[in-house]
Amino acid sequence: MSTQEERLNLVKEILERPTETVKLETEQGVIEVVLRYPANKERIEAMLEASKLPEYKELSELEKTSIQMEFLAKRIIQSIRINGEEKQIDWENGNAVILEQLVTLASSWYQAKRAYWAKQIQPYLLPFLQQTRELLQLSSTTF
């Protein structure tokens, strides 16, 4: 079992959403992508922004999820540096292959972070869930 300090650090990390830097070694040099886990409000905004696209209603669920992730990636990626020089991302007119790779990077990082936090916090939730289940069984037999 983890210490109280480790549990507090986990909660702090989840609440404060600090940035993380992913470094990619390429033939052109080092690319650093600074990522930050999105707030709930940012997730909702990304979904709403995606749903406003004219063709959104005709898309399959998989395509909708992909578009939503693209809008969310714009909020996850905080900055990009190539060989230490800050670069702006042109989401409208940029190279589609590079933008797709950035979305994939942000999406993969986001899913990994969600899974990590869920795994870390689950042991603390299980006793609560068990207690709730027992209380629900008691209350259903009482009435």
N, C-alpha and C positions, 0 to 999 in steps of 0.2 A: 504494500500500500504506500502511497506517496505521503510526503510530509505536508504539514499545513502550509509551509512556504511554497512548495511546488503547486499546491492547489490554488493558492492566492495568485501565483504567477500566471497560472492557466487562465483564471478569471480576468486578470489584468490584461492579458494578451487578447482575449476575446472581446473585452469591452473597449479597449483603446485602439485596436486594429492598427498596430504599427506597420510601417512599410517594410518590405523585404526586397532585396536586390537579387535578381537572377543574372548571372554572367554567362555569356555565350562566346566561346572562342571561335572566330571565323578566320578565313584567309585574309579578310580586310582589316582584322583587328578584333578588339574586345567590344562586344555590345553588352551594355548593362541596362536591364529593364527593371524599373522600380515599380513594384506592385503593392497595392493595399486592398485588403478585404473590404468589399462594399458594405455600406450600412443598409439596413432593411429599406429605408427610404430610397436609396440609390437603386436597389433591385427593382422596386416597384416602378420607379421612374423609367428604368430601362424597358420594362415590360410595356408600360403605357406608350413610350416613344415608338417602340417596335410596332405596336398595334395600330398606330396612326398611319402606317404605310398603306398606300392605296391597294396594293395587291395582297395585303396581309390575310384577309378573310378567305382567299382562295388557296392559301398555302396548307400543306399537310402539317400535322402536329410536330413532326420532326423538323420541318423547315421553319416553323414558327419558333421552336426552341433554339434553333441555330441563329436566327435573326435576333432573338432576345439576348443570346449570349454575346453576339457582336456588339450590341448596344451596352451590355454590361461590361464587356472588355474595355470599352472606352472610359469607364469609370474606375476600373481596376488598375489600368496602366496609368501610373502617375507621371512618369518621365522615361526618356530613353537617352542614353549617352553612347556615342560611338567613339572609341579611343579617347574617352574623357570629355568629349564635346557634346553638350546638350543639343538634342535634335527635336524638332516639332514633328508631330505625326499629322499628315494630311489625310484624314479619314475619307474625304470626299474624292480626291484626285490622285491619291498615292498608288503605288504599285500594288495591284490586287494580290499577288502572290505573297509579298511581304506582309501586307495587312492581314491576310488569312493566317499566316504563321504567327503573327502577334496575337490574334484572337485565339488561336489554338494554345499558345503558351499561357495566356491569361486564363483561359477556360480550364486547362489542365491543372494549373496552380490552384485555381479557385476550388475545383472539385477535390483535389488532394488536401487542401486546407480544411474544407468542410468535413471530409472523412476523418482527418486527424483529430479535429476538435470533438467530433461526435464520439470517437473511440476514447478520447481522454476523459470526457465528461460523463460517459455512460455509467461507470462504476458508482458515481455519486448520485445518479438518478434512480438506479435500480431499487435501493431500499425505499425511496419515496414512492415509486410506482407500485412496489409490493404492498406497502402500507395502504395506499389508496385503493388497490384491488381488494384488500381485506376489509376496509371500511365500506366499500360498495357492496360487498357480499353481506356484511352485517346489516346495512341499511335496507337491503332488499328483503331480508328475512324479518325485519322488524315491522314492516308495514303489511 
